Amino acid sequence: MKATTLKQIPRSHFFARLSRDSLFEGFVRDLAVRVADQQQVIANLGTVDSEQRMARRCYSWPGHGQEGPTEHSHQTEDNA
């Protein structure tokens, strides 16, 4: 890894510099895009797994293809 040096500046100086160099609007736009991207990632983490679980359940119902992995077994006329 390469050594990194961080510089700390007061918030007021940072925003003054953004405003002075006409960078404030672009900075805010970039932050908004990053937040939206992170929200999408979080939403996908919560929904993709549940959608896959639902698909497995539907696929394993009698008459809808071969038995898939399920958390609970169910009885059919053949194994009752």
C-alpha positions as CSV (number, residue, x, y, z in Angstrom):
1,M,0.0,0.0,0.0
2,K,1.1,3.5,-0.6
3,A,1.3,6.0,2.2
4,T,-1.4,8.6,2.2
5,T,-1.5,12.1,3.7
6,L,-4.8,13.6,4.7
7,K,-5.3,17.3,5.1
8,Q,-8.0,18.7,7.3
9,I,-9.7,22.0,6.5
10,P,-12.6,23.7,8.2
11,R,-15.9,23.1,6.6
12,S,-16.4,26.8,6.0
13,H,-13.2,27.0,4.0
14,F,-14.2,23.9,2.0
15,F,-17.6,25.4,1.0
16,A,-16.0,28.8,0.4
17,R,-13.6,27.2,-2.0
18,L,-16.3,25.2,-3.8
19,S,-18.3,28.4,-4.2
20,R,-15.4,30.5,-5.3
21,D,-14.4,28.0,-8.0
22,S,-18.0,27.4,-9.1
23,L,-17.8,23.8,-8.0
24,F,-20.6,23.7,-5.5
25,E,-23.4,22.6,-7.9
26,G,-21.3,19.8,-9.3
27,F,-20.3,18.7,-5.9
28,V,-23.9,18.5,-4.7
29,R,-24.9,16.7,-7.9
30,D,-22.1,14.1,-7.4
31,L,-23.2,13.5,-3.8
32,A,-26.8,13.1,-4.9
33,V,-25.8,10.5,-7.5
34,R,-23.7,8.6,-4.9
35,V,-26.6,8.6,-2.4
36,A,-29.0,7.3,-5.1
37,D,-26.5,4.5,-6.1
38,Q,-26.1,3.4,-2.5
39,Q,-29.9,3.4,-2.0
40,Q,-30.3,1.1,-5.0
41,V,-27.6,-1.2,-3.7
42,I,-29.3,-1.4,-0.3
43,A,-32.7,-2.0,-1.9
44,N,-31.3,-4.8,-4.0
45,L,-29.8,-6.4,-0.9
46,G,-33.2,-6.5,0.7
47,T,-35.2,-7.6,-2.3
48,V,-33.1,-9.9,-4.4
49,D,-32.8,-12.6,-1.8
50,S,-36.5,-12.6,-1.0
51,E,-37.4,-12.7,-4.7
52,Q,-35.1,-15.7,-5.1
53,R,-36.7,-17.4,-2.1
54,M,-40.1,-16.8,-3.5
55,A,-39.1,-18.2,-6.9
56,R,-37.8,-21.4,-5.2
57,R,-41.0,-21.8,-3.3
58,C,-43.2,-21.4,-6.4
59,Y,-41.0,-23.7,-8.4
60,S,-41.3,-26.4,-5.7
61,W,-45.1,-26.4,-5.5
62,P,-46.7,-29.6,-6.9
63,G,-47.4,-29.4,-10.6
64,H,-44.8,-26.7,-11.2
65,G,-41.7,-28.6,-12.1
66,Q,-39.4,-30.8,-10.0
67,E,-38.9,-30.4,-6.3
68,G,-36.5,-27.6,-5.5
69,P,-34.8,-26.8,-2.2
70,T,-37.3,-25.7,0.5
71,E,-37.1,-24.9,4.1
72,H,-40.2,-27.0,5.0
73,S,-41.3,-30.3,3.6
74,H,-44.8,-30.9,2.5
75,Q,-46.7,-34.1,2.0
76,T,-48.2,-35.2,-1.3
77,E,-50.5,-38.2,-2.0
78,D,-47.4,-40.2,-3.0
79,N,-45.6,-39.9,0.3
80,A,-48.6,-39.5,2.7
